[in-house]
Amino acid sequence: MSAVGYNEPLYILPFDHRGSFQTKMFGWPGGLSPDQTAEIASTKQIIYDGFKAALQAGVGKQKAGILVDEEFGSAILRDARQNRYTTACPAEKSGQEEFDFQYGENFAEHIEAFQPTFCKVLVRYNPEGDRALNQRQADRLKRLSDYLHTNSRSKFMFELLVPVEKSQLDQLKGDKKAYDVDLRPRLMAQTIMELQEAQVEPDVWKIEGLDRREDCEKIVAIARRSGRDNVGCIILGRGENDKKVREWLTTAATVEGFIGFAVGRTSFWDPLVNMRTKKITREAAAFEIARRYQEFVDIFETARTNSLAEVS
């Protein structure tokens, strides 16, 4: 079994959105025609062009990476591998409340077809929620974890979402902000511990934005407990507005163990919408995505540098 963990800087531009991309960007429910599939793939190519432009503009290749799906991004994954970019590819079915494999029993075959740097899962897990559901998810995730650490060169990236339960929201009188600030951090820590106890061992945890530095420190401590010293955490944008994402990046960057971020929709959504409504050109959209991504890198690295300077 390979050693668990990844502790290098990691700035991910994620565009593995599938169901939400199809319905919200294009307004296409249900099955897709070959032409529609090709149009979505072509639109995702713009994001990839933006990523490559950011590298040309100075973002370090060793620190940068993309997260894109096989369904609409197989050509991108092949090109990225050829260029030796850091890649991540999702293993989960899109838009499901319960984690399951996109390709069922053939999940390993699809991982090895692209050999991404990271195999990524998105999992919704509330430790005070449905226990049977959580157990089913943990069993599947252990299977993937065992496979990746034993039989694959791809590392394990785990995007954890802790959706609020109705009973929890009722206790907070419907205040979702209070849930995010006061309750979700504790539930995230509890979830990570439960999954570790279930022998689910990510190399990198993708963590929903945290407002307080001490909560970031607690998450890292849990992620790295019991000898998991090299496990990394990255902060995700969750489609939030630019101001909120900047705050989350700045907070996380000051905490050792947070190695980077994954900010997708905040980077690419508006430029793509503006391109589709003919307000800007395809080239201008790629340029704007590159600018935003590079700016997030600069925000994270500046906050990290300033934090280290204060310590010394």
SULVENLIN-V753280 format. One line per field, one symbol per residue. psi: psi as a letter, one per 30 degrees, with the letter a starting at -180 (. if undefined). burial: + if it has 9 or more other ideal C-beta (glycine too) atoms within 8 Angstrom, else -. Layout:
# SULVENLIN-V753280
psi=???
burial=???
This chain:
# SULVENLIN-V753280
psi=klkklkglkjjkjkhgkdeeeeeeefhjlalkleeeeeeeeeefeeeeeeeeeeefffkkeffllljlleefgeeeeeeeeeghlklkkkflkkgkfkklkegbfgeeeeefefhlekkkkkkjjjfgajeeeeeeeeeeeeeeeeeefeglfkljkjjkkikkleeeeeeghgjeeeeeeeeeeeeeeeeeeeeefghjilekkjkkkkfkeeeeeeeeeefglhghfgklkkklfgglleeeeeeeeeeeffkkfjfbljjdefefeeeeeeefggflleeeeeeeeeeeeeeeeeeeeeeeeeeeeee.
burial=---+++---+++++++++-++++-++-----+---++-+++-+++++++++-+++---+---++++++++-+++-++++++---++++++++-+----+++++---++-++--+++-++++++++++-+---++-+++++++-++++++--+-+++++++++-++--++--+---+-++++-+++-++++++++++-+-+++++++++++++--++++++-++++--+-++++++++--+---++++++++++++-++++++++-++++-+++++--------+++++++++++-++-+++-++-++-----
